[in-house]
Amino acid sequence: MEEEIKKIRYNPDCNIGLTSKQIEERIKNNFVNRDMTQKTKSMKAIICSNFFTIFNLMNVLLGIAIFSVKSYKNMLFLWLVIINTAISTLQEIHSKRTIDKLSLISESKVHVRRNGQDKTIGINEVVLDDIVLFQAGNQIVNDCIIEEGEVEVNESYITGESDARFKKKGDMLLSGSYIISGRCIRKSRTYWR
């Protein structure tokens, strides 16, 4: 796998970055920094978790028992069960949509250089060999090597040490760390999950 990736690596100029064609190729080959974790349940999971419960199963079995003895007016409780299940399902779907919208708004952004222009994109749009510009306060979105500049990095989430580390050209920046001070340009060197 590592050898296959080395064959298709680009070495873009730090002042130009990747071209549109190279970016399209990276996306086509799935060399994109994607977050595969699901933040909320799917619609199918919400519906299943609300409708297929032990409580609902017991009520359906009671309804069948009452129906079998032909006491139809005693089956009215099933309407309350159905209404209650529908309301809870609708509320959970509404909550899911709200959380999904909020997660899009709060998504971290990074500054990249592509086609000679600086752009701001979401962290899930960074591709392999992208030229990314970092300054104080930015999170490192994937393992990379500094091409230009010097920075102080907080790696406490990774190493547990609270001391900042000084990094210069050629040093590795680890995903999950934060830039405390300085500026740098880096090229992503690793392949994501």
C-alpha positions as CSV (number, residue, x, y, z in Angstrom):
1,M,0.0,0.0,0.0
2,E,2.8,2.4,1.0
3,E,4.6,1.8,-2.3
4,E,1.5,2.4,-4.4
5,I,1.0,5.8,-2.7
6,K,4.6,6.8,-3.3
7,K,4.1,6.2,-7.0
8,I,1.2,8.7,-7.2
9,R,2.6,11.4,-5.0
10,Y,2.8,15.0,-6.2
11,N,5.5,17.5,-5.2
12,P,3.7,20.8,-5.7
13,D,5.5,24.2,-5.3
14,C,4.7,25.8,-2.0
15,N,3.8,29.0,-3.8
16,I,1.4,27.4,-6.2
17,G,0.0,24.2,-4.6
18,L,-2.0,21.6,-6.3
19,T,-3.8,22.2,-9.6
20,S,-7.5,21.7,-10.1
21,K,-6.8,18.6,-12.2
22,Q,-4.6,17.1,-9.4
23,I,-7.3,17.9,-6.8
24,E,-10.0,16.2,-8.9
25,E,-7.7,13.1,-9.3
26,R,-7.1,13.0,-5.5
27,I,-10.9,13.1,-4.8
28,K,-11.5,10.5,-7.5
29,N,-8.9,8.2,-5.9
30,N,-10.4,8.9,-2.4
31,F,-7.2,10.5,-1.1
32,V,-9.3,12.9,0.9
33,N,-9.2,13.7,4.6
34,R,-12.7,12.4,5.5
35,D,-14.2,12.1,8.9
36,M,-15.9,8.7,8.8
37,T,-17.5,9.0,12.3
38,Q,-21.2,9.5,12.3
39,K,-22.3,12.3,14.6
40,T,-26.0,11.3,14.7
41,K,-28.1,8.3,14.1
42,S,-29.4,7.6,10.6
43,M,-33.2,8.1,9.9
44,K,-33.6,4.3,9.6
45,A,-31.9,3.8,13.0
46,I,-34.2,6.5,14.6
47,I,-37.3,4.9,13.3
48,C,-36.2,1.4,14.3
49,S,-35.2,2.4,17.8
50,N,-38.6,4.2,18.4
51,F,-40.9,1.6,16.8
52,F,-39.3,-1.7,17.6
53,T,-39.2,-1.6,21.4
54,I,-40.2,-4.1,24.1
55,F,-43.0,-1.7,25.2
56,N,-44.5,-1.5,21.7
57,L,-44.1,-5.3,21.3
58,M,-46.0,-5.9,24.6
59,N,-48.8,-3.5,23.5
60,V,-49.1,-5.2,20.1
61,L,-49.4,-8.6,21.8
62,L,-52.0,-7.2,24.2
63,G,-53.9,-5.8,21.2
64,I,-53.8,-9.1,19.4
65,A,-55.1,-10.9,22.6
66,I,-57.9,-8.3,23.0
67,F,-58.8,-8.6,19.3
68,S,-58.9,-12.4,19.5
69,V,-61.6,-12.2,22.3
70,K,-63.6,-9.6,20.1
71,S,-63.4,-6.8,22.7
72,Y,-62.7,-4.1,20.1
73,K,-63.4,-1.0,22.1
74,N,-60.7,-2.0,24.6
75,M,-58.2,-1.8,21.8
76,L,-58.3,2.1,21.9
77,F,-55.1,2.2,24.0
78,L,-53.2,1.2,20.8
79,W,-53.9,4.7,19.3
80,L,-52.1,6.3,22.3
81,V,-49.2,4.0,21.8
82,I,-49.0,4.8,18.0
83,I,-49.3,8.6,18.7
84,N,-46.7,8.5,21.4
85,T,-44.3,6.5,19.2
86,A,-44.9,8.9,16.2
87,I,-44.3,12.0,18.4
88,S,-41.1,10.7,19.9
89,T,-39.8,9.7,16.4
90,L,-40.6,13.1,14.9
91,Q,-38.9,14.9,17.8
92,E,-35.8,12.8,17.4
93,I,-35.7,13.4,13.7
94,H,-36.0,17.1,14.2
95,S,-33.2,17.0,16.8
96,K,-31.0,15.1,14.4
97,R,-31.5,17.6,11.6
98,T,-30.7,20.5,14.0
99,I,-27.5,18.8,15.2
100,D,-26.4,18.1,11.6
101,K,-26.9,21.7,10.6
102,L,-25.0,22.9,13.7
103,S,-22.1,20.5,13.0
104,L,-21.8,22.0,9.5
105,I,-21.6,25.5,10.9
106,S,-19.0,24.6,13.6
107,E,-16.8,22.5,11.3
108,S,-13.1,23.5,11.4
109,K,-11.7,25.3,8.5
110,V,-8.1,25.3,7.0
111,H,-6.3,27.6,4.7
112,V,-4.8,25.9,1.6
113,R,-2.9,27.1,-1.4
114,R,-4.4,25.7,-4.7
115,N,-3.7,27.0,-8.2
116,G,-1.6,29.8,-6.7
117,Q,-4.5,31.1,-4.6
118,D,-5.1,30.9,-0.9
119,K,-8.5,29.4,-0.1
120,T,-10.4,28.4,3.1
121,I,-11.9,25.0,3.0
122,G,-13.3,22.4,5.5
123,I,-11.0,19.9,7.1
124,N,-12.8,17.1,5.3
125,E,-11.8,18.6,1.9
126,V,-8.1,18.5,2.4
127,V,-6.4,16.1,-0.1
128,L,-3.1,14.2,-0.1
129,D,-0.1,16.6,-0.9
130,D,-2.2,19.7,-0.3
131,I,-0.2,22.8,0.7
132,V,-1.8,24.0,3.9
133,L,-1.0,27.3,5.7
134,F,-1.0,27.3,9.5
135,Q,-0.9,30.1,12.0
136,A,-1.5,30.4,15.7
137,G,-4.8,28.8,16.8
138,N,-5.0,26.3,13.9
139,Q,-5.4,22.6,14.5
140,I,-3.3,20.1,12.5
141,V,-5.8,18.1,10.5
142,N,-3.4,15.3,9.5
143,D,0.2,14.2,9.9
144,C,2.5,16.4,7.8
145,I,6.0,17.9,7.4
146,I,6.8,21.6,7.6
147,E,8.0,22.9,4.2
148,E,8.5,26.6,5.3
149,G,8.4,28.5,8.5
150,E,8.6,27.8,12.2
151,V,6.0,27.1,14.8
152,E,5.4,26.3,18.4
153,V,3.0,23.3,18.8
154,N,0.9,22.0,21.6
155,E,0.9,18.2,21.4
156,S,-0.7,17.6,24.8
157,Y,-3.7,15.7,23.3
158,I,-1.2,13.2,21.8
159,T,1.7,13.0,24.2
160,G,0.1,14.2,27.4
161,E,2.9,16.6,28.0
162,S,1.9,20.2,28.5
163,D,5.2,21.7,27.3
164,A,5.0,23.3,23.8
165,R,7.4,21.9,21.1
166,F,9.3,24.1,18.7
167,K,9.1,22.8,15.1
168,K,11.0,24.0,12.0
169,K,11.4,23.0,8.3
170,G,11.5,19.2,7.9
171,D,9.9,18.5,11.3
172,M,6.8,16.4,11.6
173,L,3.5,17.9,12.8
174,L,1.1,15.4,14.3
175,S,-2.6,15.3,13.7
176,G,-4.6,16.6,16.6
177,S,-2.0,19.1,17.8
178,Y,-2.5,22.8,17.8
179,I,-0.3,25.7,16.6
180,I,0.5,28.0,19.6
181,S,2.6,30.6,17.8
182,G,4.3,31.2,14.5
183,R,3.4,30.4,10.9
184,C,4.2,27.6,8.6
185,I,3.5,26.0,5.3
186,R,3.2,22.3,5.2
187,K,2.5,19.5,2.8
188,S,0.5,16.5,3.9
189,R,2.7,13.4,3.8
190,T,0.5,10.6,5.2
191,Y,-2.5,8.8,3.8
192,W,-5.7,9.0,5.8
193,R,-8.0,6.2,6.9
